Amino acid sequence: MRNHTIKFKQENILCHRCVINAVKALSQIKYVQGFNVDIDSKIIQVIYEGNRMSKEIIREAVNYSIISGKTKLISY
């Protein structure tokens, strides 16, 4: 399967707890192969496998985690 890379700015990354929540969320997504969360630039880069993911799904999971402190289950 082919890997895809997306990059997006996540404005609500304000502290290290936000980074931890984003990392937890990204770690729980089945097809994510790797990621980088930069607190200074607020940029998240994600490498994922296949066509079942989208930028919107990943961004929604990260945003939910940052706001609530919980990870969101994603249906594939």
N, C-alpha and C positions, 0 to 999 in steps of 0.2 A: 504494500500500500504506500501511497505517496504521502509525504509529510508536508504540512502547510505551516507557514509562520504568519502570525498577526501581531500587530503592535497597536496599542491604544493608550490614550491618556486617561487616567483615573483620578479626577480632581479631588475626590474625597479621601485620598491617602494623606492623612495629616500627622500620623505618629507611627511609632514602631508597632503598636498593637494592631493598627490598620494593616501593616505589612504582614504581620503574623496571620491575621484573619484571611488576607488574600492568598497567602501561601497555603494555608489549610484548605481553602476552597479549590485552588488549582490542583493540589495534590490528590483530591478526591475525584477529579474528573477522569473517567476511564481512558479516554484517548489522548490525553495530554502527555507528551513525551518529555517536555522540558519547559522551563519558564524563567523569567527574570523580572523581579519587581524592584524598581528604583524609586526610593522615597524622595530623593531630591528633585528629579524631573517629573515624578508621578507617572512614569511610563511603564507599562507592563508589556512584555514580549512573551508570546506563548507559541510553542511548537506543538502541533497536534497531528495525529495520524488519521488518514481517511477523510471521508466526506460527511460524516455524521455530526460534526461540530460546526459551529459558526461563531463569528465574532460576537454576535448578539447573545448567544447562549452563555459563552464564557464570561462576557462582561456582566451579564445579569447575575451569574453565580458569584462573581467577585464582589459586585456592588452589594448584594444581599448579605454576604459574609461580613463586609466592612460595617454595614449599618447595624446588623443584628448581633454580630459576634457568633453566629451559627453558620454551619455549612448547609447549602441547599441541595437536596437530592435532585439530580438531573435525569430525566427519562430520555433514552436514546431512541 
